[in-house]
């Protein structure tokens, strides 16, 4: 639906959410052999994200919670990603460093416990996943292009081709934990304008881009481990599914005695399980995020912009 426009169209996304959400709920409960009365609580994504799409989920969650008289918890989207590796076995234990790397966010966080998150660094422009998608578009790979670019880069690497391009590693030696991917995307544009886009050239550019992005993400993550003195790294978000990133992080972490944890591939991109899991953890710990909406008819909250460190107050970034 969004591919025709080369990116997500907020109004189309919101309308599609309205059309799909209730039938999806019925389908999931039927497959699980459960009813709404089996629910102890409802967790929904309160933010950050597209306001219209968030409103659809929040309004349905609040209505169900009010009707069923169960708590309704608004969960931070990034907290869902950050905690998703805890669904795997083995799972990390607090404390750890988290690399949140997706289409909308690239951040390094120090995590000392549930709800205890300290931002170490973040992207100053494009997120890594956004840069993957934009680079894929420059190479004519369509939308969403990140996974397609990774496949092309991996296929080209396996061919043993000798055609190679070198791309910059932005902020690799900046001395902090911030990222920048806009310049990397611009360097790709320069190559695209300079060379004929044969399949071989596309593959070589995809490989060069992936190598540059992965090196920056890897080195910054290891530097964050060294700075904090921690030995566990959690990688979450859609780009966390990238095979070269996983391979590089595993190899480099082993060399310094650290361990890297990833969510299962189906939990890397946005999913409901991570939000439900974060909600369950908060219920069990007694740490409910912001306000509990269940007994407030006509009242529910979203935060289109929401700093993870500010989530306990519910304040916008």
Secondary structure, DSSP 8 states (H G I E B T S, - for coil): --GGGTS--HHHHHHHHHHHHHHHHHHHHHHHT--GGG-SEEEEEEESS-HHHHHHHHHHHHHHHHHHT-EEEEEEHHHHHHHGGGGSSS---SSEEEEEESSS-EEEEEEEETTEEEEEEEBSSS-HHHHHHHHHHHTT--SS-HHHHHHHHHHHHHHT---------TTTTSSSS-B--HHHHHHHHHHHHHS---HHHHHHHHHHHHHHHHHHHHHHHHHHHHHHT--EEEEESGGGG-HHHHHHHHHHHHHTT-EEEE--GGGTSS-HHHHHHHHHHHHHHT---S---TT-TT----BSS--GGGTTTT---
